[in-house]
Amino acid sequence: MADAHLKANKLRENVSRFLTRKSKLRVPLIDALSRLTNRKMQAVIFGGAARDLMLRGPGAEPRDVDIVVDCTSVQDLRTLFSDVLVRTTRFGGLSLNVRGWTVDIWPLLETWALKEQQIGSRDFETLTRTTFLNVEAVIVDLTPVGNRGRRVFSSGFFEALQARTLDINLAENPFPELCAIRTLVTAAKLKFQLSEKLAKYVLQQVGATPLEQFIQIQMNHYGATVLDVDTIYRWSKIIQCQIGTQSLIRLPFQEAVQFQLWQEPRSLAA
């Protein structure tokens, strides 16, 4: 319990430093997000961005920033961010471009799993149970709440980092093929193992999907091909050989994956 408390404090510290040290690169993002706090909209940093800040520190520049807002409608957000709005996402949220920062933002109650799966109460704490992967099952308040500071909620997130193991947090997902390819990319970048349950899930999706389709899936999600068809095929065979013989599945991490899930920290000088 004490260890988890220390880790949550570290995450709070990293997020606070990320949002308050106004480098030239970061000022546009901070200013855009301040529109939410200026209107007293409660919001959280969700998933991969929070993970990156935990692992890489406040100098990290996540590939994208997911923000979930406790507001009534997407239209509220569309009006607030009309000048930086790029498109509506496939989940019904909004994709913003803030001077090169990619921000996905949506209302809490529009989260797919909260709407479709009815998992618990529809609040920020339950939101952590909606991610596919355990290493994304974390949220941090965008701004401190009263005297309590920034709240941190997680669902196996810190345990996943400690064990260096990817696992399924919520299996139900409208895009299972994307979940499979994101698992492989995330495992390679973090150099994490896969649980046997997750490994079987990946094999099932790879076996049921033409491998060429994963190229288009990556282009749509990452804007680039991270893993080519040959690599996906070879890695699936490596996973298959380990199923049933060991509880944790390892991939050949010595093979370089050039795509960055995060950018290398740049200067924080103003």
N, C-alpha and C positions, 0 to 999 in steps of 0.2 A: 504493500500500500504506500509506504513512504517513497519507494522508488518511482512509482507511478506519479505521485505528487510532484516529485522533483522534475520528472520529464515534462509534465504538463506546465510547470513553471518555466521550463526552458523554452517550450513552444510559445508561451505567452510573451516571453522576453524577445524572442526572435521576431515574432509578428509585430510587436510594438516598435522595435528598432527598424524593421522594414518599412513601417508606415509613418515613421517620424523623422528618419534621416533623409532629408529631401535632396537627393542627388539630382542633377539635371535630367537624367533619364527617368527618374521615378516621380518627379513633381507632377507631370500630367496625370499619371495614374492616381496619385494621392488626391489631387484636386478633383478628379472625376468622382472618386468614391466619397469624397466629402459632401457631395450633393445629397447622399443618403442620410448622413448624420445631421446635416443642416436642416433636413426635414423631419428629423427624429424618427427615421425609419430604422427599425432594428434589422441588422444584417450580419451574416457570418461569412468568413472565408472557409471554403468547403473543399475537401478532397485533396487532389494532387498538389495544389499550391501550398496548402498547409503542410503536407508531407515534405515538399521540397524545402520549405523554410525550416522544418525540423532537422532534416538531414544535412542541408547545405549552409544553414545559418542565414542571418538577415541580409547577407550580400547576394543571396540567390536571386535569379531572375526566372521565375517559372515560365514554362512555355505558354501557359494560359492561366488565367485566374478565374476561378468559379466563385460567384457570389450568390447567396440565397437570401432573399429579403422577405420579411414578414409584412407583406403588403397585400392588397386585395386583388390586384389584377396585373397582367402583363402590360395593359394600356397605361397604367401608372408609370411603369418603368420606361415604356416607349416614349412618353411625353418628356420624362425627366432626362433621357439620354438621346433625344432625337438627333442631336448634332454629331454623335459618334456611332450611331446605329448602323450596322452593316447588313444584318439579315435576321430572320427568325430561325431558331435552331429546330432540329427535327423533334426535340422534346417540347417545343412550344415556348422556350425562353428566347432571349435576345443575345446576339453576338455583337460585341462592340469592338471598335478599333480605336484605342486611345493613344495616339502618337506612337504606334507600333506595338503597344501592349494589347493582347487579345484577352477580352473579358467576356465570359458567359455569365449571364445574370437572369434569374427567374424568381417568381414568387414561391415561397415555401409550399403553399398548398397545390402548386402546379407540378411538384416533383412527381415523376411517373410512379414510383413505387408507393408513395403515400396515397396517390389517387387510385391506383389499380390493385394494389396488394393488401391495402387496409392493415398495415402492420403497426399495431399500437396506436398511440395518440399522434396527432398530426402536429408535432412540435419540433423544435430544433434538436432536442436530444434524440428523438426517434429518427431524425434525418440521417444520423450516423449509421443506422441499420439498413440504409437503402443502397449503399454502394456495392458493386459487384465484388471488388477486391478489398481485403482487410487493410491494405496499406493506404487506402483512401478514406477509411471510415473514421474521419475526424473533422471537427469544426472548431473554429475559434471566432469569438465575437470580433466584429470589425472595429467596434469602439468599446471601451470599458462600460460595464453596467453598474452605475452607482458607485458605491465604495468597494464593491467586490472585485473590480477589475474585469478583465476579459475572461469570460467563461470558456472552458474547454470541455467538449464532450467527445467521447470516442467509443468505438465498438470493436475492441481487439486490435486497435491501431498500434499502441505502444508495445503490446505483446508481439505483434508481427515484426516490428523493428528489432526487438530483442532477440527473437528466434531467427531473424533473417529468412523468413518463410512467407511466401504468398499463399493465401487460402481464399476460399469463397466466403464472402460475407452475406450476400443475398444472391441466390442462383437465378431467380426470376428476373429476366431482362428482355426487353424487346429486340435487342441486337446481339444475339449470342455469338455470331461470327466475329463481331468487333471485340467482344469480351475475350475471345480466344486469342486474337492477334495482339490485343493490348496486354494480355498476360505474358506472352512471349517477350514482347518489347520491354515491358516493365521489369521482368525477371532479369533480362540481359543487362539493362542499365543499372539496376540496383545490385546485381550479382546475388540475387536471392534464390532460394530453393522453392520448389512447388510442393504443396501437400499432394498426397495421392489423389484425393478427391478432385482437386483442381486439375491435376494432370489428366485424369480420366475425362474431365469436361473438355479440355483442350483437344484431346484425341478424338472425342466424339464429334466436335465441330469441324476439325480438319478432315475427318473421314467422310463427313456428310456434305462438304462444300468443295466445289472445284477450286483447286489451289490458285488459279489465275484470279478468282474473285477476291482473294485476299489482297491482291495488289490494288484493286480499285477501292477496297475498304480503307486501306492505308492512305491512299491519295485523298480520299474524302475526309479522313479524320486528322491525319498529320500534315497533309499537303506534300507528302513525299513517300517514296517506297523505302521502308526501313529494313524489312526482311524480304528477300526475293523468294521466288517459288522454290528453288533448290534448297535454300536454308530452312524454310518452313517444313519441307518434306523430310530433310535429314534430321531436324530436331524432333519431329514427330516420331521418327523411328527410334531415336535415342530415348525418348520418353517411354515409348512402348516397351523397350527392352528392360526398363527399370520397374515398370508396373508389376506388382506382385512379389518383387524381390526386395524392395526397400520402401520404407514409409515416406521418405523425402526424395524428391526427384531433382536431379541436377542437370543443368544444361551446360554446353561447352562455352563458358564465358570468355575463354581466351580469344574467341572469334570476335573481332571488333564490330561493334554496331555504331555507325558513324552518326546517326541521328541523335540529337540532344533532347532529352526530356526536359532539361533545364539548360540555361546558358551559363557559361562560366561567369563568376562574379566579376563585375567591372568596378572601376573606381567609384567610391562613394563620395568623392569630393564634390562639393556644391558647385 
